[in-house]
Amino acid sequence: MKKLTLAIGLFIAGLAVANAQNTPVIEERQQNQIQRIDQGVKSGELTGKKARRFAREQRHIQREKQRAKADGVVTGRERRHIRRDQRRVSKDIYRQKNDNQSRN
């Protein structure tokens, strides 16, 4: 539990350090989703396995964002793709946190 919380905390710190140059809305949403995952683990609404899956999906989105920024410009198409992925993960987090299953 402590290792998972620490890992998620380090991931949050890594995202904060990441270049937020021209994607502030995407960055803010990622931070919010990571906090939701961490809160879900602490409250018992998410299992460690689910939290790791969501953290992996957040890393995927982060890599997408970095690839989009590689040429110096995040196009509208790239932005839509990233936001679509974020919406999907957000819905998954909500469903898992509210499915009345507990890790206890």
N, C-alpha and C positions, 0 to 999 in steps of 0.2 A: 504494500500500500504506500509506504513512504517512498520507495524507489519509484513507483509510478508517478506519484505527486511530484517528486523531484525531477523526473524526466519531462513531465509536462511543463513544469516551471522553467526548465532549461530551454525547452522548445519555445516557450513564450518569450524568453529573453532573446533567443536567437532571432525571432521574428521582429522584435523591437529594434534590434540592431540592423536588420535588413534594410536595404534601400527602399524608402517609401516615397521616392521622388514624385512620380505622377500617378500614383494609385492610392491616395489616402482613404478612399471609401472601402476599397478592397482590403487594405491593411486593417482598418478599424473593424471590419466584419470578421476578419480572421482572428483578431485578438478576442473579440466577443465570443466566437465559437470555441476557442481554446478555453476561455474562462468557463463556458457552459459545460464543457467536457470535464474540466477539473472539479467543478461544483457537483456534477453528477456522480463522479467517483467518490467524493467525500460524503455525499448524502446517501450513497448506496443505490442510487437510481441506475447507475451504469456499472457493468462489470469491468474488470481490468481488460478482458479480451476486447470488449466493445470500445473501450477508451483507446486502446492501442490501434484498433482499426480506424477510429476517427482521427487520431493523431497522424496515422499514415496518410489518410486522405488529405489532411491539412498540409502535410509535407508535399504531396503531389500538387496541390493548388499553388503552394509557394514556388515549386519548381516551374510550373506553368507561367507564373507571373515573372520569374526571373528570365525565362526564355523570351517572353513577350518584350521585356525591357532590354534585351541584349542588343538590339539595334538602335536603342535610344528613344523609341517611340512605341507606345502601346496603342495599337489601332482599335477602333471601335469594335471590330470583329473579335479581336483578342480579349478585349474587356468583357464583351458579352459572354464569351466562352468561359472565362474565369468566374464571372458572376453566376452563370448557370450552374457551374460546379459547386459554387458556394451555397446556392439555394438548395441544391439537392442534398448536400451534406447537412445543412441546417435542418431540413425536414427530417432527415434520418436521425439526427441528434434528438429532436423533439419527440419523434415516435418512440425511440428507445427509452428516453427518460420518462415517458408517460404510458408505458405499456403494462404497468402494474406488476412487473417482474422485479424481483429484488435479488441482490447478490447474496443476501443473508439466508 
